[in-house]
Amino acid sequence: MNLQTRQYIFGLIFIAFGIYQATGNEYLEFSLYTGAGLAFIFNALVNEPKLQAQRQLLNIITWILIIATGILFIYLLRYKFF
């Protein structure tokens, strides 16, 4: 299994776990896991040969998702544990 396929699988696992959290009314954790999963998927899309023309846009979207997920993680720590 190559690196790109692994990133898609990790992304789908994160999104699936986010959906599981949403069924338990944990919407903050749902947004955290969904954002992380989308970041993995968009990061894998950057290396797709067919999408080389959109590479810069995909990089920007990936970094926005990574930063947003980090902020959500910090907010989740503060909201849940402090």
Distance bins in CASP14 RR format, pairs under 12 A and 6 or more apart:
PFRMAT RR
TARGET T0000
AUTHOR 0000-0000-0000
RMODE 2
METHOD distances of the structure
MODEL  1
1 7 0 0 0 0 0 1 0 0 0 0 0
1 8 0 0 0 0 0 1 0 0 0 0 0
1 9 1 0 0 1 0 0 0 0 0 0 0
1 10 0 0 0 0 0 1 0 0 0 0 0
2 8 0 0 0 0 0 1 0 0 0 0 0
2 9 0 0 0 0 0 1 0 0 0 0 0
2 44 0 0 0 0 0 1 0 0 0 0 0
2 47 0 0 0 0 0 1 0 0 0 0 0
3 9 0 0 0 0 0 1 0 0 0 0 0
3 10 0 0 0 0 0 1 0 0 0 0 0
3 40 0 0 0 0 0 1 0 0 0 0 0
3 43 0 0 0 0 0 1 0 0 0 0 0
3 44 0 0 0 0 1 0 0 0 0 0 0
3 46 0 0 0 0 0 1 0 0 0 0 0
3 47 0 0 0 0 1 0 0 0 0 0 0
4 10 0 0 0 0 0 1 0 0 0 0 0
4 11 0 0 0 0 0 1 0 0 0 0 0
4 40 0 0 0 0 0 1 0 0 0 0 0
4 41 0 0 0 0 0 1 0 0 0 0 0
4 43 0 0 0 0 1 0 0 0 0 0 0
4 44 1 0 1 0 0 0 0 0 0 0 0
4 45 0 0 0 0 1 0 0 0 0 0 0
4 46 0 0 0 0 1 0 0 0 0 0 0
4 47 1 0 1 0 0 0 0 0 0 0 0
4 48 1 0 0 1 0 0 0 0 0 0 0
4 49 0 0 0 0 0 1 0 0 0 0 0
4 51 0 0 0 0 0 1 0 0 0 0 0
5 11 0 0 0 0 0 1 0 0 0 0 0
5 12 0 0 0 0 0 1 0 0 0 0 0
5 40 0 0 0 0 0 1 0 0 0 0 0
5 41 0 0 0 0 0 1 0 0 0 0 0
5 44 0 0 0 0 1 0 0 0 0 0 0
5 47 0 0 0 0 0 1 0 0 0 0 0
5 48 0 0 0 0 0 1 0 0 0 0 0
6 12 0 0 0 0 0 1 0 0 0 0 0
6 13 0 0 0 0 0 1 0 0 0 0 0
6 40 0 0 0 0 1 0 0 0 0 0 0
6 41 0 0 0 0 0 1 0 0 0 0 0
6 43 0 0 0 0 0 1 0 0 0 0 0
6 44 0 0 0 0 1 0 0 0 0 0 0
6 47 0 0 0 0 0 1 0 0 0 0 0
7 13 0 0 0 0 0 1 0 0 0 0 0
7 14 0 0 0 0 0 1 0 0 0 0 0
7 36 0 0 0 0 0 1 0 0 0 0 0
7 37 0 0 0 0 1 0 0 0 0 0 0
7 38 0 0 0 0 0 1 0 0 0 0 0
7 39 0 0 0 0 1 0 0 0 0 0 0
7 40 1 0 1 0 0 0 0 0 0 0 0
7 41 1 0 0 1 0 0 0 0 0 0 0
7 42 0 0 0 0 1 0 0 0 0 0 0
7 43 1 0 1 0 0 0 0 0 0 0 0
7 44 1 1 0 0 0 0 0 0 0 0 0
7 45 0 0 0 0 1 0 0 0 0 0 0
7 46 0 0 0 0 1 0 0 0 0 0 0
7 47 0 0 0 0 1 0 0 0 0 0 0
7 48 0 0 0 0 0 1 0 0 0 0 0
7 62 0 0 0 0 0 1 0 0 0 0 0
8 14 0 0 0 0 0 1 0 0 0 0 0
8 15 0 0 0 0 0 1 0 0 0 0 0
8 37 0 0 0 0 1 0 0 0 0 0 0
8 38 0 0 0 0 0 1 0 0 0 0 0
8 40 1 0 0 1 0 0 0 0 0 0 0
8 41 1 0 0 1 0 0 0 0 0 0 0
8 42 0 0 0 0 0 1 0 0 0 0 0
8 43 0 0 0 0 1 0 0 0 0 0 0
8 44 1 0 1 0 0 0 0 0 0 0 0
8 45 0 0 0 0 1 0 0 0 0 0 0
8 47 0 0 0 0 0 1 0 0 0 0 0
8 48 0 0 0 0 0 1 0 0 0 0 0
9 15 0 0 0 0 0 1 0 0 0 0 0
9 16 0 0 0 0 0 1 0 0 0 0 0
9 37 0 0 0 0 0 1 0 0 0 0 0
9 40 0 0 0 0 1 0 0 0 0 0 0
9 41 0 0 0 0 1 0 0 0 0 0 0
9 44 0 0 0 0 1 0 0 0 0 0 0
10 16 0 0 0 0 0 1 0 0 0 0 0
10 17 0 0 0 0 0 1 0 0 0 0 0
10 33 0 0 0 0 0 1 0 0 0 0 0
10 36 0 0 0 0 1 0 0 0 0 0 0
10 37 1 0 0 1 0 0 0 0 0 0 0
10 38 0 0 0 0 0 1 0 0 0 0 0
10 39 0 0 0 0 1 0 0 0 0 0 0
10 40 1 0 1 0 0 0 0 0 0 0 0
10 41 0 0 0 0 1 0 0 0 0 0 0
10 43 0 0 0 0 1 0 0 0 0 0 0
10 44 0 0 0 0 1 0 0 0 0 0 0
11 17 0 0 0 0 1 0 0 0 0 0 0
11 18 0 0 0 0 0 1 0 0 0 0 0
11 33 0 0 0 0 1 0 0 0 0 0 0
11 34 0 0 0 0 1 0 0 0 0 0 0
11 35 0 0 0 0 1 0 0 0 0 0 0
11 36 1 0 0 1 0 0 0 0 0 0 0
11 37 1 1 0 0 0 0 0 0 0 0 0
11 38 1 0 0 1 0 0 0 0 0 0 0
11 39 0 0 0 0 1 0 0 0 0 0 0
11 40 1 1 0 0 0 0 0 0 0 0 0
11 41 1 0 1 0 0 0 0 0 0 0 0
11 42 0 0 0 0 1 0 0 0 0 0 0
11 43 0 0 0 0 1 0 0 0 0 0 0
11 44 0 0 0 0 1 0 0 0 0 0 0
11 45 0 0 0 0 0 1 0 0 0 0 0
11 65 0 0 0 0 0 1 0 0 0 0 0
11 69 0 0 0 0 0 1 0 0 0 0 0
12 18 0 0 0 0 0 1 0 0 0 0 0
12 19 0 0 0 0 0 1 0 0 0 0 0
12 33 0 0 0 0 0 1 0 0 0 0 0
12 34 0 0 0 0 0 1 0 0 0 0 0
12 36 0 0 0 0 0 1 0 0 0 0 0
12 37 1 0 0 1 0 0 0 0 0 0 0
12 38 0 0 0 0 0 1 0 0 0 0 0
12 40 0 0 0 0 1 0 0 0 0 0 0
12 41 1 0 0 1 0 0 0 0 0 0 0
12 44 0 0 0 0 0 1 0 0 0 0 0
13 19 0 0 0 0 0 1 0 0 0 0 0
13 20 0 0 0 0 0 1 0 0 0 0 0
13 33 0 0 0 0 1 0 0 0 0 0 0
13 34 0 0 0 0 0 1 0 0 0 0 0
13 36 0 0 0 0 1 0 0 0 0 0 0
13 37 1 0 0 1 0 0 0 0 0 0 0
13 40 0 0 0 0 1 0 0 0 0 0 0
13 41 0 0 0 0 0 1 0 0 0 0 0
14 20 0 0 0 0 0 1 0 0 0 0 0
14 21 0 0 0 0 0 1 0 0 0 0 0
14 29 0 0 0 0 0 1 0 0 0 0 0
14 30 0 0 0 0 0 1 0 0 0 0 0
14 31 0 0 0 0 0 1 0 0 0 0 0
14 32 0 0 0 0 1 0 0 0 0 0 0
14 33 1 0 1 0 0 0 0 0 0 0 0
14 34 1 0 0 1 0 0 0 0 0 0 0
14 35 1 0 0 1 0 0 0 0 0 0 0
14 36 1 0 1 0 0 0 0 0 0 0 0
14 37 1 1 0 0 0 0 0 0 0 0 0
14 38 0 0 0 0 1 0 0 0 0 0 0
14 39 0 0 0 0 1 0 0 0 0 0 0
14 40 1 0 0 1 0 0 0 0 0 0 0
14 41 0 0 0 0 1 0 0 0 0 0 0
14 43 0 0 0 0 0 1 0 0 0 0 0
14 65 0 0 0 0 0 1 0 0 0 0 0
14 69 0 0 0 0 1 0 0 0 0 0 0
15 21 0 0 0 0 0 1 0 0 0 0 0
15 22 0 0 0 0 0 1 0 0 0 0 0
15 30 0 0 0 0 1 0 0 0 0 0 0
15 31 0 0 0 0 0 1 0 0 0 0 0
15 32 0 0 0 0 0 1 0 0 0 0 0
15 33 1 0 0 1 0 0 0 0 0 0 0
15 34 1 0 1 0 0 0 0 0 0 0 0
15 35 0 0 0 0 1 0 0 0 0 0 0
15 36 0 0 0 0 1 0 0 0 0 0 0
15 37 1 0 1 0 0 0 0 0 0 0 0
15 38 1 0 0 1 0 0 0 0 0 0 0
15 39 0 0 0 0 0 1 0 0 0 0 0
15 40 0 0 0 0 1 0 0 0 0 0 0
15 41 0 0 0 0 1 0 0 0 0 0 0
16 22 0 0 0 0 0 1 0 0 0 0 0
16 23 0 0 0 0 0 1 0 0 0 0 0
16 30 0 0 0 0 0 1 0 0 0 0 0
16 33 0 0 0 0 1 0 0 0 0 0 0
16 34 0 0 0 0 1 0 0 0 0 0 0
16 36 0 0 0 0 0 1 0 0 0 0 0
16 37 0 0 0 0 1 0 0 0 0 0 0
17 23 0 0 0 0 0 1 0 0 0 0 0
17 24 0 0 0 0 0 1 0 0 0 0 0
17 26 0 0 0 0 0 1 0 0 0 0 0
17 29 0 0 0 0 1 0 0 0 0 0 0
17 30 0 0 0 0 1 0 0 0 0 0 0
17 32 0 0 0 0 1 0 0 0 0 0 0
17 33 1 0 1 0 0 0 0 0 0 0 0
17 34 0 0 0 0 1 0 0 0 0 0 0
17 35 0 0 0 0 0 1 0 0 0 0 0
17 36 0 0 0 0 1 0 0 0 0 0 0
17 37 0 0 0 0 1 0 0 0 0 0 0
18 24 0 0 0 0 0 1 0 0 0 0 0
18 26 0 0 0 0 1 0 0 0 0 0 0
18 27 0 0 0 0 1 0 0 0 0 0 0
18 28 0 0 0 0 0 1 0 0 0 0 0
18 29 1 0 0 1 0 0 0 0 0 0 0
18 30 1 0 1 0 0 0 0 0 0 0 0
18 31 0 0 0 0 1 0 0 0 0 0 0
18 32 1 0 0 1 0 0 0 0 0 0 0
18 33 1 1 0 0 0 0 0 0 0 0 0
18 34 1 0 1 0 0 0 0 0 0 0 0
18 35 0 0 0 0 1 0 0 0 0 0 0
18 36 0 0 0 0 1 0 0 0 0 0 0
18 37 0 0 0 0 1 0 0 0 0 0 0
18 38 0 0 0 0 0 1 0 0 0 0 0
19 26 0 0 0 0 0 1 0 0 0 0 0
19 27 0 0 0 0 0 1 0 0 0 0 0
19 29 0 0 0 0 0 1 0 0 0 0 0
19 30 1 0 0 1 0 0 0 0 0 0 0
19 31 0 0 0 0 0 1 0 0 0 0 0
19 33 0 0 0 0 1 0 0 0 0 0 0
19 34 1 0 0 1 0 0 0 0 0 0 0
19 37 0 0 0 0 0 1 0 0 0 0 0
20 26 0 0 0 0 1 0 0 0 0 0 0
20 29 0 0 0 0 1 0 0 0 0 0 0
20 30 0 0 0 0 1 0 0 0 0 0 0
20 33 0 0 0 0 1 0 0 0 0 0 0
20 34 0 0 0 0 0 1 0 0 0 0 0
21 27 1 0 0 1 0 0 0 0 0 0 0
21 28 0 0 0 0 1 0 0 0 0 0 0
21 29 1 0 1 0 0 0 0 0 0 0 0
21 30 1 0 1 0 0 0 0 0 0 0 0
21 31 0 0 0 0 1 0 0 0 0 0 0
21 32 0 0 0 0 1 0 0 0 0 0 0
21 33 1 0 0 1 0 0 0 0 0 0 0
21 34 0 0 0 0 1 0 0 0 0 0 0
21 35 0 0 0 0 0 1 0 0 0 0 0
21 36 0 0 0 0 0 1 0 0 0 0 0
21 76 0 0 0 0 0 1 0 0 0 0 0
22 28 0 0 0 0 0 1 0 0 0 0 0
22 29 0 0 0 0 1 0 0 0 0 0 0
22 30 1 0 1 0 0 0 0 0 0 0 0
22 31 0 0 0 0 1 0 0 0 0 0 0
22 32 0 0 0 0 0 1 0 0 0 0 0
22 33 0 0 0 0 1 0 0 0 0 0 0
22 34 0 0 0 0 1 0 0 0 0 0 0
23 29 0 0 0 0 0 1 0 0 0 0 0
23 30 0 0 0 0 1 0 0 0 0 0 0
24 30 0 0 0 0 1 0 0 0 0 0 0
26 32 0 0 0 0 1 0 0 0 0 0 0
26 33 0 0 0 0 1 0 0 0 0 0 0
26 34 0 0 0 0 0 1 0 0 0 0 0
26 76 0 0 0 0 1 0 0 0 0 0 0
26 79 0 0 0 0 0 1 0 0 0 0 0
26 80 0 0 0 0 1 0 0 0 0 0 0
27 33 0 0 0 0 0 1 0 0 0 0 0
27 34 0 0 0 0 0 1 0 0 0 0 0
27 72 0 0 0 0 0 1 0 0 0 0 0
27 76 0 0 0 0 0 1 0 0 0 0 0
27 79 0 0 0 0 0 1 0 0 0 0 0
28 34 0 0 0 0 0 1 0 0 0 0 0
28 35 0 0 0 0 0 1 0 0 0 0 0
28 71 0 0 0 0 0 1 0 0 0 0 0
28 72 1 0 0 1 0 0 0 0 0 0 0
28 73 0 0 0 0 0 1 0 0 0 0 0
28 74 0 0 0 0 0 1 0 0 0 0 0
28 75 1 0 0 1 0 0 0 0 0 0 0
28 76 1 0 1 0 0 0 0 0 0 0 0
28 77 0 0 0 0 0 1 0 0 0 0 0
28 78 0 0 0 0 0 1 0 0 0 0 0
28 79 1 0 0 1 0 0 0 0 0 0 0
28 80 0 0 0 0 1 0 0 0 0 0 0
29 35 0 0 0 0 0 1 0 0 0 0 0
29 36 0 0 0 0 0 1 0 0 0 0 0
29 69 0 0 0 0 0 1 0 0 0 0 0
29 72 0 0 0 0 1 0 0 0 0 0 0
29 73 0 0 0 0 0 1 0 0 0 0 0
29 75 0 0 0 0 0 1 0 0 0 0 0
29 76 1 0 0 1 0 0 0 0 0 0 0
29 77 0 0 0 0 0 1 0 0 0 0 0
29 79 0 0 0 0 0 1 0 0 0 0 0
29 80 0 0 0 0 1 0 0 0 0 0 0
30 36 0 0 0 0 0 1 0 0 0 0 0
30 37 0 0 0 0 0 1 0 0 0 0 0
30 72 0 0 0 0 0 1 0 0 0 0 0
30 76 0 0 0 0 0 1 0 0 0 0 0
31 37 0 0 0 0 0 1 0 0 0 0 0
31 38 0 0 0 0 0 1 0 0 0 0 0
31 65 0 0 0 0 0 1 0 0 0 0 0
31 68 0 0 0 0 1 0 0 0 0 0 0
31 69 0 0 0 0 1 0 0 0 0 0 0
31 70 0 0 0 0 0 1 0 0 0 0 0
31 71 0 0 0 0 0 1 0 0 0 0 0
31 72 1 0 1 0 0 0 0 0 0 0 0
31 73 0 0 0 0 0 1 0 0 0 0 0
31 75 0 0 0 0 1 0 0 0 0 0 0
31 76 0 0 0 0 1 0 0 0 0 0 0
31 79 0 0 0 0 0 1 0 0 0 0 0
32 38 0 0 0 0 0 1 0 0 0 0 0
32 39 0 0 0 0 0 1 0 0 0 0 0
32 65 0 0 0 0 0 1 0 0 0 0 0
32 68 0 0 0 0 1 0 0 0 0 0 0
32 69 1 0 0 1 0 0 0 0 0 0 0
32 70 0 0 0 0 1 0 0 0 0 0 0
32 71 0 0 0 0 1 0 0 0 0 0 0
32 72 1 0 1 0 0 0 0 0 0 0 0
32 73 1 0 0 1 0 0 0 0 0 0 0
32 74 0 0 0 0 0 1 0 0 0 0 0
32 75 0 0 0 0 1 0 0 0 0 0 0
32 76 1 0 1 0 0 0 0 0 0 0 0
32 77 0 0 0 0 0 1 0 0 0 0 0
32 79 0 0 0 0 0 1 0 0 0 0 0
32 80 0 0 0 0 0 1 0 0 0 0 0
33 39 0 0 0 0 0 1 0 0 0 0 0
33 40 0 0 0 0 0 1 0 0 0 0 0
33 69 0 0 0 0 1 0 0 0 0 0 0
33 72 0 0 0 0 1 0 0 0 0 0 0
33 73 0 0 0 0 0 1 0 0 0 0 0
33 76 0 0 0 0 0 1 0 0 0 0 0
34 40 0 0 0 0 0 1 0 0 0 0 0
34 41 0 0 0 0 0 1 0 0 0 0 0
34 65 0 0 0 0 1 0 0 0 0 0 0
34 68 0 0 0 0 0 1 0 0 0 0 0
34 69 0 0 0 0 1 0 0 0 0 0 0
34 72 0 0 0 0 1 0 0 0 0 0 0
35 41 0 0 0 0 1 0 0 0 0 0 0
35 42 0 0 0 0 1 0 0 0 0 0 0
35 43 0 0 0 0 0 1 0 0 0 0 0
35 61 0 0 0 0 0 1 0 0 0 0 0
35 62 0 0 0 0 0 1 0 0 0 0 0
35 64 0 0 0 0 0 1 0 0 0 0 0
35 65 1 0 1 0 0 0 0 0 0 0 0
35 66 0 0 0 0 1 0 0 0 0 0 0
35 67 0 0 0 0 0 1 0 0 0 0 0
35 68 1 0 0 1 0 0 0 0 0 0 0
35 69 1 0 1 0 0 0 0 0 0 0 0
35 70 0 0 0 0 1 0 0 0 0 0 0
35 71 0 0 0 0 0 1 0 0 0 0 0
35 72 1 0 0 1 0 0 0 0 0 0 0
35 73 0 0 0 0 0 1 0 0 0 0 0
36 42 0 0 0 0 0 1 0 0 0 0 0
36 43 0 0 0 0 0 1 0 0 0 0 0
36 62 0 0 0 0 0 1 0 0 0 0 0
36 65 0 0 0 0 1 0 0 0 0 0 0
36 66 0 0 0 0 1 0 0 0 0 0 0
36 67 0 0 0 0 0 1 0 0 0 0 0
36 68 0 0 0 0 1 0 0 0 0 0 0
36 69 1 0 1 0 0 0 0 0 0 0 0
36 70 0 0 0 0 1 0 0 0 0 0 0
36 72 0 0 0 0 1 0 0 0 0 0 0
36 73 0 0 0 0 1 0 0 0 0 0 0
36 76 0 0 0 0 0 1 0 0 0 0 0
37 43 0 0 0 0 1 0 0 0 0 0 0
37 44 0 0 0 0 0 1 0 0 0 0 0
37 62 0 0 0 0 0 1 0 0 0 0 0
37 65 0 0 0 0 1 0 0 0 0 0 0
37 66 0 0 0 0 0 1 0 0 0 0 0
37 68 0 0 0 0 0 1 0 0 0 0 0
37 69 0 0 0 0 1 0 0 0 0 0 0
38 44 0 0 0 0 0 1 0 0 0 0 0
38 45 0 0 0 0 0 1 0 0 0 0 0
38 58 0 0 0 0 0 1 0 0 0 0 0
38 61 0 0 0 0 1 0 0 0 0 0 0
38 62 0 0 0 0 1 0 0 0 0 0 0
38 64 0 0 0 0 0 1 0 0 0 0 0
38 65 1 0 1 0 0 0 0 0 0 0 0
38 66 0 0 0 0 1 0 0 0 0 0 0
38 68 0 0 0 0 1 0 0 0 0 0 0
38 69 0 0 0 0 1 0 0 0 0 0 0
38 72 0 0 0 0 0 1 0 0 0 0 0
39 45 0 0 0 0 0 1 0 0 0 0 0
39 46 0 0 0 0 0 1 0 0 0 0 0
39 58 0 0 0 0 0 1 0 0 0 0 0
39 59 0 0 0 0 0 1 0 0 0 0 0
39 61 0 0 0 0 1 0 0 0 0 0 0
39 62 1 0 1 0 0 0 0 0 0 0 0
39 63 0 0 0 0 1 0 0 0 0 0 0
39 64 0 0 0 0 1 0 0 0 0 0 0
39 65 1 1 0 0 0 0 0 0 0 0 0
39 66 1 0 1 0 0 0 0 0 0 0 0
39 67 0 0 0 0 1 0 0 0 0 0 0
39 68 0 0 0 0 1 0 0 0 0 0 0
39 69 1 0 1 0 0 0 0 0 0 0 0
39 70 0 0 0 0 1 0 0 0 0 0 0
39 72 0 0 0 0 0 1 0 0 0 0 0
39 73 0 0 0 0 0 1 0 0 0 0 0
40 46 0 0 0 0 0 1 0 0 0 0 0
40 62 0 0 0 0 1 0 0 0 0 0 0
40 65 0 0 0 0 1 0 0 0 0 0 0
40 66 0 0 0 0 1 0 0 0 0 0 0
40 69 0 0 0 0 0 1 0 0 0 0 0
41 47 0 0 0 0 0 1 0 0 0 0 0
41 48 0 0 0 0 0 1 0 0 0 0 0
41 58 0 0 0 0 0 1 0 0 0 0 0
41 61 0 0 0 0 0 1 0 0 0 0 0
41 62 0 0 0 0 1 0 0 0 0 0 0
41 65 0 0 0 0 1 0 0 0 0 0 0
42 48 0 0 0 0 0 1 0 0 0 0 0
42 51 0 0 0 0 0 1 0 0 0 0 0
42 54 0 0 0 0 0 1 0 0 0 0 0
42 55 0 0 0 0 0 1 0 0 0 0 0
42 57 0 0 0 0 1 0 0 0 0 0 0
42 58 1 0 1 0 0 0 0 0 0 0 0
42 59 0 0 0 0 1 0 0 0 0 0 0
42 60 0 0 0 0 1 0 0 0 0 0 0
42 61 1 0 1 0 0 0 0 0 0 0 0
42 62 1 0 1 0 0 0 0 0 0 0 0
42 63 0 0 0 0 1 0 0 0 0 0 0
42 64 0 0 0 0 1 0 0 0 0 0 0
42 65 1 0 0 1 0 0 0 0 0 0 0
42 66 0 0 0 0 1 0 0 0 0 0 0
42 68 0 0 0 0 0 1 0 0 0 0 0
42 69 0 0 0 0 0 1 0 0 0 0 0
43 55 0 0 0 0 0 1 0 0 0 0 0
43 58 0 0 0 0 1 0 0 0 0 0 0
43 59 0 0 0 0 1 0 0 0 0 0 0
43 60 0 0 0 0 0 1 0 0 0 0 0
43 61 0 0 0 0 1 0 0 0 0 0 0
43 62 1 0 1 0 0 0 0 0 0 0 0
43 63 0 0 0 0 1 0 0 0 0 0 0
43 64 0 0 0 0 0 1 0 0 0 0 0
43 65 0 0 0 0 1 0 0 0 0 0 0
43 66 0 0 0 0 1 0 0 0 0 0 0
43 69 0 0 0 0 0 1 0 0 0 0 0
44 51 0 0 0 0 0 1 0 0 0 0 0
44 58 0 0 0 0 1 0 0 0 0 0 0
44 62 0 0 0 0 1 0 0 0 0 0 0
45 51 1 0 1 0 0 0 0 0 0 0 0
45 52 0 0 0 0 0 1 0 0 0 0 0
45 54 0 0 0 0 1 0 0 0 0 0 0
45 55 0 0 0 0 1 0 0 0 0 0 0
45 57 0 0 0 0 0 1 0 0 0 0 0
45 58 1 0 1 0 0 0 0 0 0 0 0
45 59 0 0 0 0 1 0 0 0 0 0 0
45 61 0 0 0 0 1 0 0 0 0 0 0
45 62 0 0 0 0 1 0 0 0 0 0 0
45 65 0 0 0 0 0 1 0 0 0 0 0
46 52 0 0 0 0 1 0 0 0 0 0 0
46 54 0 0 0 0 1 0 0 0 0 0 0
46 55 1 0 1 0 0 0 0 0 0 0 0
46 56 0 0 0 0 1 0 0 0 0 0 0
46 57 0 0 0 0 1 0 0 0 0 0 0
46 58 1 0 1 0 0 0 0 0 0 0 0
46 59 1 0 1 0 0 0 0 0 0 0 0
46 60 0 0 0 0 0 1 0 0 0 0 0
46 61 0 0 0 0 1 0 0 0 0 0 0
46 62 1 0 0 1 0 0 0 0 0 0 0
46 63 0 0 0 0 0 1 0 0 0 0 0
46 65 0 0 0 0 0 1 0 0 0 0 0
47 55 0 0 0 0 1 0 0 0 0 0 0
47 58 0 0 0 0 1 0 0 0 0 0 0
47 59 0 0 0 0 0 1 0 0 0 0 0
47 62 0 0 0 0 0 1 0 0 0 0 0
48 54 0 0 0 0 1 0 0 0 0 0 0
48 55 0 0 0 0 1 0 0 0 0 0 0
48 58 0 0 0 0 1 0 0 0 0 0 0
49 55 0 0 0 0 0 1 0 0 0 0 0
50 58 0 0 0 0 0 1 0 0 0 0 0
51 57 0 0 0 0 1 0 0 0 0 0 0
51 58 1 0 0 1 0 0 0 0 0 0 0
51 59 0 0 0 0 0 1 0 0 0 0 0
51 61 0 0 0 0 0 1 0 0 0 0 0
52 58 0 0 0 0 1 0 0 0 0 0 0
52 59 0 0 0 0 0 1 0 0 0 0 0
54 60 0 0 0 0 0 1 0 0 0 0 0
54 61 0 0 0 0 1 0 0 0 0 0 0
54 62 0 0 0 0 0 1 0 0 0 0 0
55 61 0 0 0 0 0 1 0 0 0 0 0
55 62 0 0 0 0 0 1 0 0 0 0 0
56 62 0 0 0 0 0 1 0 0 0 0 0
56 63 0 0 0 0 0 1 0 0 0 0 0
57 63 0 0 0 0 0 1 0 0 0 0 0
57 64 0 0 0 0 0 1 0 0 0 0 0
58 64 0 0 0 0 0 1 0 0 0 0 0
58 65 0 0 0 0 0 1 0 0 0 0 0
59 65 0 0 0 0 0 1 0 0 0 0 0
59 66 0 0 0 0 0 1 0 0 0 0 0
60 66 0 0 0 0 0 1 0 0 0 0 0
60 67 0 0 0 0 0 1 0 0 0 0 0
61 67 0 0 0 0 0 1 0 0 0 0 0
61 68 0 0 0 0 0 1 0 0 0 0 0
62 68 0 0 0 0 0 1 0 0 0 0 0
62 69 0 0 0 0 0 1 0 0 0 0 0
63 69 0 0 0 0 0 1 0 0 0 0 0
63 70 0 0 0 0 0 1 0 0 0 0 0
64 70 0 0 0 0 0 1 0 0 0 0 0
64 71 0 0 0 0 0 1 0 0 0 0 0
65 71 0 0 0 0 0 1 0 0 0 0 0
65 72 0 0 0 0 0 1 0 0 0 0 0
66 72 0 0 0 0 0 1 0 0 0 0 0
66 73 0 0 0 0 0 1 0 0 0 0 0
67 73 0 0 0 0 0 1 0 0 0 0 0
67 74 0 0 0 0 0 1 0 0 0 0 0
68 74 0 0 0 0 0 1 0 0 0 0 0
68 75 0 0 0 0 0 1 0 0 0 0 0
69 75 0 0 0 0 0 1 0 0 0 0 0
69 76 0 0 0 0 0 1 0 0 0 0 0
70 76 0 0 0 0 1 0 0 0 0 0 0
70 77 0 0 0 0 0 1 0 0 0 0 0
71 77 0 0 0 0 0 1 0 0 0 0 0
71 78 0 0 0 0 0 1 0 0 0 0 0
72 78 0 0 0 0 0 1 0 0 0 0 0
72 79 0 0 0 0 1 0 0 0 0 0 0
72 80 0 0 0 0 0 1 0 0 0 0 0
73 79 0 0 0 0 0 1 0 0 0 0 0
73 80 0 0 0 0 0 1 0 0 0 0 0
73 81 0 0 0 0 0 1 0 0 0 0 0
74 80 0 0 0 0 0 1 0 0 0 0 0
74 81 0 0 0 0 0 1 0 0 0 0 0
74 82 0 0 0 0 0 1 0 0 0 0 0
75 81 0 0 0 0 0 1 0 0 0 0 0
75 82 0 0 0 0 0 1 0 0 0 0 0
76 82 0 0 0 0 0 1 0 0 0 0 0
END
